[in-house]
Amino acid sequence: MKAMSNATDLQLEEEYVYIVIGGGTAGYPLAATLSKSYSVLVLESVVFLRHSRNPQPSAVGVIRTDLNGKSHRALVRPKGEPVHASDSTISRCVMGMRKIDEMLDTNSMDRFKYKDYNGSLRFLFNGPSLPMNYPSNDSAMAAFCRSTVETIYHYDGGCLVRKVVGGDFRVMDIDSLRVVYGSTFTSTPGTNPQATVMMLGR
């Protein structure tokens, strides 16, 4: 098996069992593109416990294609279960959303609010609203967490050029493995470099 995160000069005629993509590199759009030709293993939602002796990713996703490469399917599962299926994970989401609401309700945040037509100060937000009874209705908040979950990509890791990978993104001392990752870029704009990563992957 050959595994890759991405490559600048991937030979498309060479067959790979899986292409490995880190979630921090806009993995899903890139995986969807590459999965037209390959099966893609996406490392996703990588959360390491600070005090754990054996840290493990909290979830991985696999995108598989049919024989013609015309379809793909994403499966994201933490420890064999659907994402946010466990009670403990849902509880953390509910508590986190309520904590954010408490923070937004502080006087320090008033200067970021706008007056509505009644003259009341409110935040302007274009997105799904919290349930009306969210402070007390755990089941409504759990449903909100499940229905609005999405991946947010960010930089992490330390795959440094000329320390982990060479100038051609080939991992040192390992055959047939290249990595394109946010931390390998020598310079980058202040926004998510999704287009850059997808370009390098292609």
Backbone as CSV, one residue per row, in Angstrom:
resi,resn,N_x,N_y,N_z,CA_x,CA_y,CA_z,C_x,C_y,C_z
1,MET,0.840,-1.192,0.000,0.000,0.000,0.000,0.871,1.236,0.000
2,LYS,0.490,2.230,-0.790,1.162,3.516,-0.791,0.176,4.549,-0.255
3,ALA,0.637,5.382,0.654,-0.230,6.394,1.243,0.386,7.763,1.035
4,MET,-0.438,8.743,0.731,0.047,10.092,0.480,-0.895,11.082,1.135
5,SER,-0.365,12.267,1.476,-1.242,13.354,1.869,-1.632,14.156,0.651
6,ASN,-0.666,14.413,-0.194,-0.840,15.045,-1.491,0.522,15.117,-2.144
7,ALA,0.586,15.537,-3.376,1.864,15.643,-4.062,1.774,16.717,-5.118
8,THR,2.908,17.392,-5.355,2.928,18.439,-6.368,3.009,17.859,-7.767
9,ASP,3.587,16.686,-7.894,3.741,16.085,-9.224,3.326,14.618,-9.187
10,LEU,2.159,14.355,-8.595,1.645,12.995,-8.506,1.433,12.421,-9.899
11,GLN,2.012,11.271,-10.158,1.830,10.606,-11.440,0.484,9.897,-11.437
12,LEU,-0.449,10.434,-12.202,-1.813,9.933,-12.149,-1.935,8.509,-12.660
13,GLU,-0.969,8.058,-13.487,-1.074,6.698,-14.000,-0.617,5.669,-12.971
14,GLU,0.023,6.137,-11.885,0.481,5.214,-10.858,-0.663,4.946,-9.887
15,GLU,-0.886,3.702,-9.562,-2.030,3.337,-8.744,-1.673,3.374,-7.262
16,TYR,-2.570,3.923,-6.476,-2.418,3.959,-5.031,-3.648,3.310,-4.405
17,VAL,-3.431,2.586,-3.323,-4.555,1.991,-2.617,-5.342,3.077,-1.889
18,TYR,-4.621,3.953,-1.196,-5.240,5.074,-0.500,-4.394,6.313,-0.693
19,ILE,-5.017,7.450,-0.664,-4.332,8.725,-0.516,-4.756,9.267,0.843
20,VAL,-3.794,9.586,1.690,-4.070,10.042,3.048,-4.050,11.562,3.065
21,ILE,-5.091,12.170,3.610,-5.211,13.620,3.652,-5.493,14.055,5.078
22,GLY,-4.737,15.025,5.567,-4.974,15.579,6.893,-6.163,16.517,6.886
23,GLY,-6.947,16.473,7.966,-8.114,17.339,8.049,-7.763,18.813,8.068
24,GLY,-6.553,19.165,8.503,-6.150,20.561,8.570,-5.801,21.155,7.238
25,THR,-5.940,20.423,6.149,-5.591,20.943,4.828,-6.805,20.979,3.913
26,ALA,-7.922,21.449,4.449,-9.162,21.497,3.659,-9.439,20.134,3.055
27,GLY,-9.398,19.123,3.906,-9.405,17.744,3.444,-10.601,17.324,2.636
28,TYR,-11.811,17.696,3.036,-12.978,17.164,2.353,-13.105,17.623,0.911
29,PRO,-12.975,18.927,0.590,-13.042,19.295,-0.827,-11.952,18.634,-1.649
30,LEU,-10.764,18.566,-1.080,-9.657,17.939,-1.796,-9.892,16.446,-1.945
31,ALA,-10.377,15.812,-0.887,-10.647,14.378,-0.952,-11.719,14.074,-1.984
32,ALA,-12.727,14.927,-2.056,-13.784,14.706,-3.039,-13.241,14.795,-4.456
33,THR,-12.273,15.691,-4.665,-11.665,15.814,-5.990,-10.818,14.598,-6.318
34,LEU,-9.954,14.217,-5.393,-9.053,13.102,-5.653,-9.783,11.774,-5.708
35,SER,-10.919,11.672,-5.017,-11.609,10.390,-4.953,-12.233,9.999,-6.284
36,LYS,-12.190,10.893,-7.265,-12.656,10.512,-8.595,-11.733,9.473,-9.214
37,SER,-10.495,9.440,-8.746,-9.524,8.489,-9.281,-8.996,7.518,-8.240
38,TYR,-9.119,7.861,-6.966,-8.501,7.050,-5.926,-9.461,6.847,-4.761
39,SER,-9.143,5.878,-3.927,-9.768,5.792,-2.616,-8.964,6.680,-1.682
40,VAL,-9.651,7.459,-0.867,-8.984,8.467,-0.054,-9.264,8.198,1.414
41,LEU,-8.225,8.186,2.215,-8.346,8.070,3.664,-8.134,9.455,4.251
42,VAL,-9.152,9.991,4.907,-9.093,11.344,5.443,-8.901,11.270,6.956
43,LEU,-7.807,11.853,7.443,-7.621,11.995,8.880,-8.359,13.257,9.289
44,GLU,-9.368,13.106,10.110,-10.271,14.228,10.340,-10.588,14.346,11.820
45,SER,-10.896,15.568,12.256,-11.254,15.844,13.646,-10.222,15.268,14.596
46,VAL,-8.975,15.583,14.335,-7.903,14.998,15.140,-7.797,15.763,16.443
47,VAL,-8.266,15.164,17.521,-8.234,15.779,18.840,-7.428,14.882,19.765
48,PHE,-6.350,15.422,20.318,-5.505,14.644,21.203,-5.755,15.063,22.645
49,LEU,-5.932,14.073,23.495,-6.108,14.349,24.912,-4.778,14.764,25.514
50,ARG,-4.782,15.876,26.221,-3.537,16.461,26.709,-2.791,15.525,27.650
51,HIS,-3.510,14.801,28.486,-2.864,13.960,29.485,-2.851,12.482,29.104
52,SER,-3.210,12.182,27.873,-3.252,10.790,27.447,-1.861,10.293,27.081
53,ARG,-1.533,9.078,27.518,-0.248,8.485,27.152,-0.267,7.958,25.726
54,ASN,-1.437,7.603,25.243,-1.569,7.071,23.889,-2.599,7.895,23.118
55,PRO,-2.227,9.127,22.715,-3.198,9.970,22.015,-3.600,9.368,20.685
56,GLN,-4.874,9.465,20.366,-5.405,8.933,19.117,-6.345,9.958,18.492
57,PRO,-6.460,9.962,17.186,-7.464,10.829,16.562,-8.854,10.465,17.053
58,SER,-9.692,11.473,17.250,-11.046,11.188,17.713,-11.941,10.707,16.588
59,ALA,-11.518,10.925,15.339,-12.340,10.472,14.221,-11.496,10.355,12.971
60,VAL,-11.863,9.423,12.125,-11.250,9.323,10.797,-12.372,9.135,9.791
61,GLY,-12.135,9.573,8.582,-13.135,9.399,7.538,-12.537,8.683,6.356
62,VAL,-13.334,7.912,5.672,-12.885,7.198,4.481,-13.810,7.555,3.333
63,ILE,-13.221,7.934,2.218,-13.991,8.189,1.006,-13.648,7.107,0.002
64,ARG,-14.640,6.369,-0.447,-14.417,5.275,-1.391,-15.109,5.600,-2.716
65,THR,-14.511,5.153,-3.798,-15.100,5.355,-5.117,-15.596,4.028,-5.668
66,ASP,-16.454,4.114,-6.674,-16.830,2.900,-7.382,-15.747,2.575,-8.415
67,LEU,-15.955,1.536,-9.190,-14.927,1.099,-10.135,-14.619,2.164,-11.179
68,ASN,-15.599,2.995,-11.495,-15.384,4.041,-12.488,-14.962,5.368,-11.871
69,GLY,-14.857,5.392,-10.546,-14.466,6.622,-9.878,-15.496,7.729,-9.969
70,LYS,-16.769,7.382,-10.193,-17.794,8.399,-10.411,-18.517,8.812,-9.139
71,SER,-18.366,8.050,-8.089,-19.074,8.392,-6.865,-18.135,8.242,-5.684
72,HIS,-18.442,8.951,-4.634,-17.656,8.812,-3.416,-18.584,8.937,-2.215
73,ARG,-18.128,8.416,-1.125,-18.940,8.398,0.086,-18.037,8.726,1.266
74,ALA,-18.424,9.677,2.073,-17.615,10.073,3.224,-18.189,9.452,4.492
75,LEU,-17.354,8.829,5.257,-17.736,8.248,6.535,-16.818,8.828,7.599
76,VAL,-17.363,9.529,8.555,-16.556,10.090,9.631,-17.027,9.465,10.924
77,ARG,-16.170,8.714,11.558,-16.574,7.951,12.731,-15.532,8.057,13.841
78,PRO,-15.911,8.518,15.031,-14.998,8.449,16.163,-15.159,7.117,16.877
79,LYS,-14.103,6.354,16.929,-14.097,5.077,17.645,-15.238,4.170,17.196
80,GLY,-15.511,4.165,15.892,-16.484,3.236,15.343,-17.926,3.683,15.402
81,GLU,-18.194,4.881,15.937,-19.565,5.357,16.031,-19.725,6.623,15.192
82,PRO,-20.956,6.938,14.767,-21.162,8.177,14.013,-20.754,9.391,14.832
83,VAL,-20.295,10.423,14.152,-19.860,11.628,14.844,-20.999,12.205,15.679
84,HIS,-20.677,12.607,16.892,-21.620,13.205,17.828,-22.726,12.238,18.237
85,ALA,-22.462,10.940,18.143,-23.485,9.980,18.550,-23.444,9.722,20.047
86,SER,-22.263,9.818,20.655,-22.149,9.485,22.067,-22.749,10.597,22.922
87,ASP,-23.309,10.206,24.055,-23.915,11.175,24.966,-22.894,12.181,25.474
88,SER,-21.670,11.713,25.734,-20.657,12.617,26.273,-20.271,13.685,25.261
89,THR,-20.186,13.311,23.980,-19.841,14.285,22.948,-20.950,15.304,22.770
90,ILE,-22.196,14.833,22.753,-23.326,15.752,22.633,-23.376,16.689,23.826
91,SER,-23.122,16.165,25.020,-23.150,17.000,26.224,-22.104,18.099,26.154
92,ARG,-20.920,17.763,25.638,-19.871,18.774,25.500,-20.290,19.857,24.517
93,CYS,-20.936,19.454,23.438,-21.409,20.433,22.461,-22.453,21.357,23.078
94,VAL,-23.412,20.785,23.797,-24.473,21.581,24.418,-23.886,22.553,25.431
95,MET,-22.992,22.065,26.288,-22.376,22.942,27.281,-21.555,24.035,26.613
96,GLY,-20.853,23.679,25.534,-20.046,24.665,24.828,-20.893,25.757,24.205
97,MET,-22.012,25.389,23.586,-22.890,26.381,22.972,-23.480,27.311,24.026
98,ARG,-23.844,26.770,25.178,-24.402,27.612,26.234,-23.333,28.526,26.830
99,LYS,-22.117,28.038,26.920,-21.029,28.874,27.431,-20.747,30.030,26.470
100,ILE,-20.788,29.750,25.172,-20.601,30.816,24.184,-21.713,31.853,24.318
101,ASP,-22.952,31.391,24.543,-24.065,32.318,24.718,-23.844,33.201,25.939
102,GLU,-23.340,32.608,27.031,-23.054,33.401,28.228,-22.001,34.464,27.937
103,MET,-20.988,34.097,27.180,-19.928,35.042,26.844,-20.469,36.186,25.991
104,LEU,-21.304,35.848,24.996,-21.848,36.877,24.116,-22.789,37.820,24.845
105,ASP,-23.319,37.387,25.984,-24.271,38.193,26.745,-23.590,39.125,27.735
106,THR,-22.263,39.151,27.757,-21.542,40.019,28.689,-21.480,41.447,28.155
107,ASN,-21.248,42.398,29.062,-21.155,43.806,28.672,-19.992,44.052,27.719
108,SER,-18.941,43.259,27.838,-17.767,43.457,26.987,-18.086,43.260,25.514
109,MET,-19.126,42.505,25.214,-19.466,42.213,23.822,-20.469,43.204,23.234
110,ASP,-20.962,44.138,24.058,-21.990,45.059,23.568,-21.504,45.914,22.407
111,ARG,-20.233,46.267,22.390,-19.735,47.149,21.334,-19.711,46.463,19.969
112,PHE,-19.900,45.147,19.952,-19.946,44.421,18.684,-21.377,44.198,18.192
113,LYS,-22.346,44.703,18.942,-23.747,44.506,18.583,-24.278,45.692,17.776
114,TYR,-25.425,45.461,17.113,-26.084,46.479,16.313,-27.506,46.667,16.825
115,LYS,-28.038,47.863,16.630,-29.412,48.126,17.044,-30.384,47.574,16.006
116,ASP,-31.404,46.867,16.493,-32.435,46.385,15.581,-33.512,47.456,15.417
117,TYR,-34.603,47.125,14.730,-35.637,48.124,14.448,-36.339,48.603,15.711
118,ASN,-36.229,47.841,16.814,-36.810,48.265,18.088,-35.823,49.041,18.939
119,GLY,-34.593,49.177,18.458,-33.572,49.874,19.229,-32.799,48.980,20.177
120,SER,-33.102,47.683,20.176,-32.390,46.750,21.047,-31.064,46.347,20.412
121,LEU,-30.060,46.140,21.254,-28.756,45.711,20.760,-28.763,44.212,20.512
122,ARG,-28.359,43.824,19.321,-28.314,42.407,18.960,-27.119,42.154,18.052
123,PHE,-26.730,40.887,17.997,-25.713,40.485,17.031,-26.375,40.228,15.682
124,LEU,-25.668,40.552,14.626,-26.111,40.190,13.286,-25.432,38.884,12.901
125,PHE,-26.223,37.863,12.668,-25.666,36.542,12.377,-26.464,35.892,11.270
126,ASN,-25.786,35.496,10.220,-26.435,34.825,9.095,-26.184,33.330,9.212
127,GLY,-27.092,32.636,9.850,-26.917,31.212,10.060,-28.069,30.649,10.862
128,PRO,-28.022,29.363,11.186,-29.117,28.743,11.939,-29.224,29.322,13.341
129,SER,-30.442,29.560,13.780,-30.687,30.122,15.106,-30.752,29.020,16.151
130,LEU,-30.395,29.371,17.369,-30.541,28.436,18.477,-32.023,28.169,18.730
131,PRO,-32.361,27.017,19.285,-33.760,26.757,19.650,-34.267,27.817,20.622
132,MET,-35.549,28.132,20.552,-36.117,29.187,21.395,-35.902,28.911,22.878
133,ASN,-35.995,27.654,23.271,-35.865,27.297,24.683,-34.519,26.638,24.972
134,TYR,-33.467,27.099,24.283,-32.163,26.444,24.403,-31.574,26.449,25.814
135,PRO,-31.877,27.433,26.703,-31.246,27.374,28.029,-31.659,26.160,28.855
136,SER,-32.860,25.611,28.576,-33.355,24.522,29.418,-33.643,23.230,28.665
137,ASN,-33.721,23.277,27.352,-34.114,22.100,26.576,-32.879,21.399,26.023
138,ASP,-32.430,20.361,26.735,-31.232,19.636,26.309,-31.443,18.902,24.991
139,SER,-32.620,18.318,24.791,-32.854,17.549,23.569,-32.865,18.456,22.341
140,ALA,-33.429,19.657,22.478,-33.426,20.598,21.355,-32.008,21.043,21.027
141,MET,-31.203,21.255,22.064,-29.818,21.651,21.836,-29.019,20.513,21.221
142,ALA,-29.298,19.281,21.652,-28.610,18.129,21.065,-28.942,18.013,19.581
143,ALA,-30.207,18.218,19.237,-30.605,18.181,17.825,-29.931,19.305,17.044
144,PHE,-29.793,20.472,17.672,-29.118,21.597,17.022,-27.656,21.255,16.741
145,CYS,-26.986,20.641,17.712,-25.585,20.260,17.520,-25.441,19.264,16.372
146,ARG,-26.339,18.299,16.316,-26.251,17.288,15.255,-26.515,17.896,13.875
147,SER,-27.458,18.811,13.799,-27.870,19.329,12.491,-26.931,20.399,11.951
148,THR,-26.133,21.012,12.806,-25.286,22.120,12.348,-23.805,21.791,12.378
149,VAL,-23.447,20.554,12.741,-22.025,20.227,12.829,-21.380,20.349,11.455
150,GLU,-20.167,20.909,11.420,-19.415,20.999,10.180,-17.936,21.054,10.522
151,THR,-17.130,20.784,9.526,-15.690,20.779,9.711,-15.140,22.185,9.543
152,ILE,-14.275,22.593,10.456,-13.557,23.856,10.338,-12.082,23.522,10.267
153,TYR,-11.446,23.902,9.176,-10.057,23.538,8.958,-9.133,24.614,9.492
154,HIS,-7.998,24.204,9.990,-7.061,25.130,10.603,-5.658,24.563,10.500
155,TYR,-4.685,25.419,10.759,-3.298,24.970,10.752,-2.976,24.263,12.061
156,ASP,-2.296,23.180,11.982,-1.680,22.564,13.152,-0.599,21.624,12.660
157,GLY,0.155,21.091,13.571,1.223,20.169,13.180,2.530,20.893,12.935
158,GLY,3.573,20.131,12.638,4.887,20.697,12.426,5.655,19.970,11.349
159,CYS,5.045,19.792,10.186,5.681,19.073,9.083,6.536,20.063,8.300
160,LEU,7.701,20.414,8.832,8.507,21.500,8.297,9.329,21.058,7.099
161,VAL,9.417,21.953,6.108,10.234,21.693,4.931,11.697,21.616,5.345
162,ARG,12.379,20.604,4.818,13.791,20.302,5.061,14.058,19.787,6.478
163,LYS,13.007,19.560,7.256,13.151,18.874,8.534,12.336,17.583,8.546
164,VAL,11.164,17.624,7.942,10.318,16.440,7.819,10.170,16.046,6.359
165,VAL,9.967,17.040,5.516,9.849,16.799,4.080,10.888,17.625,3.342
166,GLY,11.260,17.165,2.152,12.181,17.910,1.313,11.456,18.961,0.505
167,GLY,12.186,19.627,-0.393,11.596,20.675,-1.200,10.505,20.196,-2.126
168,ASP,10.471,18.898,-2.419,9.423,18.339,-3.274,8.314,17.690,-2.456
169,PHE,8.283,17.992,-1.158,7.258,17.492,-0.235,7.357,15.988,-0.001
170,ARG,8.469,15.381,-0.370,8.646,13.956,-0.135,9.158,13.759,1.294
171,VAL,8.487,12.891,2.059,8.891,12.645,3.437,10.259,11.983,3.455
172,MET,11.153,12.531,4.261,12.525,12.043,4.290,12.595,10.605,4.784
173,ASP,13.387,9.810,4.104,13.674,8.421,4.475,12.464,7.504,4.350
174,ILE,11.410,7.937,3.683,10.239,7.084,3.466,9.914,7.106,1.979
175,ASP,9.775,5.935,1.394,9.460,5.844,-0.026,7.966,6.061,-0.269
176,SER,7.647,6.679,-1.374,6.265,6.803,-1.871,5.330,7.511,-0.905
177,LEU,5.839,8.496,-0.181,4.974,9.265,0.714,5.340,10.736,0.615
178,ARG,4.369,11.537,0.233,4.553,12.983,0.185,3.445,13.653,0.993
179,VAL,3.726,14.842,1.478,2.786,15.554,2.331,2.650,16.990,1.847
180,VAL,1.433,17.425,1.629,1.146,18.840,1.417,0.258,19.269,2.575
181,TYR,0.759,20.152,3.398,0.095,20.496,4.646,0.340,21.967,4.918
182,GLY,-0.546,22.621,5.615,-0.396,24.046,5.850,0.931,24.424,6.460
183,SER,1.463,23.588,7.339,2.721,23.927,7.993,3.928,23.756,7.087
184,THR,3.741,23.196,5.874,4.869,23.080,4.947,5.019,24.321,4.079
185,PHE,4.035,25.208,4.092,4.105,26.383,3.227,5.092,27.389,3.796
186,THR,5.963,27.925,2.952,6.913,28.946,3.410,6.229,30.295,3.589
187,SER,5.148,30.542,2.886,4.352,31.752,3.075,2.920,31.437,2.678
188,THR,1.981,32.145,3.285,0.578,31.869,3.016,-0.248,33.097,3.351
189,PRO,-1.365,33.311,2.675,-2.241,34.434,3.048,-2.891,34.178,4.393
190,GLY,-3.543,35.195,4.911,-4.179,35.067,6.214,-5.462,34.278,6.201
191,THR,-5.862,33.792,5.043,-7.091,33.021,4.938,-6.771,31.544,4.763
192,ASN,-7.810,30.724,4.799,-7.618,29.289,4.615,-7.131,29.017,3.195
193,PRO,-5.978,28.363,3.038,-5.390,28.173,1.699,-5.969,26.975,0.964
194,GLN,-7.302,26.870,0.938,-7.921,25.699,0.322,-7.547,25.580,-1.151
195,ALA,-7.583,26.710,-1.880,-7.265,26.656,-3.305,-5.819,26.239,-3.524
196,THR,-4.918,26.717,-2.663,-3.500,26.359,-2.788,-3.304,24.868,-2.607
197,VAL,-3.927,24.316,-1.573,-3.761,22.893,-1.296,-4.363,22.054,-2.414
198,MET,-5.516,22.439,-2.912,-6.145,21.679,-3.990,-5.309,21.750,-5.264
199,MET,-4.700,22.904,-5.516,-3.846,23.039,-6.689,-2.648,22.102,-6.583
200,LEU,-2.007,22.081,-5.408,-0.856,21.202,-5.219,-1.266,19.741,-5.314
201,GLY,-2.446,19.408,-4.772,-2.913,18.036,-4.847,-3.133,17.582,-6.272
202,ARG,-3.671,18.473,-7.104,-3.899,18.117,-8.505,-2.586,18.023,-9.264
